[in-house]
Amino acid sequence: MRNECNYNDLTFIIPIRIDSIIRLENLMTVLKCLKKLNSKVIVIEANKYNNNIVQHILPRSLNIKYLFIEDDDVVFYRTHFINEAMKLVSTSFVAVWDADVVVDNQQIEESMQALRGGYYEISFPYNGDFLNTDYVLRQKFMEHVNIDLLVKYRCYMNQLYGKDFIGGGFIMDKEKYLLAGGENENFYGWGPEDADRVLRWENIEYKTHRSKGCMFHLCHPRDINGSMRTSIYYSLCQYYLSNSRYSSKYDIINNTNKIKQ
């Protein structure tokens, strides 16, 4: 990877609700990894009140914006908050990124080359293998923040959600992302919004790229925002997925709720 990174045309959006000290530590570790890219980062936090902890410990950088939204809802409305953060994006490319995932930065370079070349509209900066650390590996990685350590011990990790995963993070041409409707706010809380997104992209005939290498998930405790809440919500999710699956290109471009810039 080139020594002087130049990703001033890329913004990472990281939505977060601090539900544990582990989640906070993961966020800070992810930001340390992204700092090496010199890209822009928007951290959008939503919670009952602003305790100023995240804002206080964020790295001091003109490239990092922090946005807090007061939210009394126990459900973390992730799709909505991503769309809100999109209104602040001024770069040509945007990455929607979980607060607990890391990849080799060379994989981000590979994704950006594919996107800048105009050959693809979307890139997943990993090959579909989404590997979950245990707490021991997580701690070791946090001490050294060296991706080689995770690569070395990847055979000891569990693969979450099977092969060819489509969550965790993606990078995309900003205008193409907006044209396809951004995030579908019908998905309220944890759900299959990743699959919905891909269905819309496929129907609009976007081309998808994948980089070589794994994506690593830094483990953390899970609450209501880490699993399907109810059978009723599950049924609603299947309904919304069906709508996207059978939407035409015209439907997606003209009828999807657009993000107002």
PELINZI-V438866 format. One record per helix or strand of 3 or more residues. SS is the DSSP state (helix for helix, strand for strand). FROM is the first residue (numbers start at 0). TO is the last residue. If there is no record, write none. Layout:
ss->SS from->FROM to->TO
ss->SS from->FROM to->TO
//
This chain:
ss->strand from->9 to->15
ss->helix from->20 to->34
ss->strand from->39 to->46
ss->helix from->52 to->56
ss->strand from->63 to->69
ss->helix from->77 to->85
ss->strand from->92 to->96
ss->helix from->104 to->115
ss->strand from->121 to->123
ss->strand from->129 to->131
ss->helix from->134 to->143
ss->helix from->146 to->151
ss->helix from->153 to->155
ss->strand from->168 to->172
ss->helix from->173 to->178
ss->helix from->192 to->202
ss->strand from->207 to->209
ss->strand from->214 to->216
ss->helix from->223 to->225
ss->helix from->230 to->244
ss->helix from->248 to->254
//
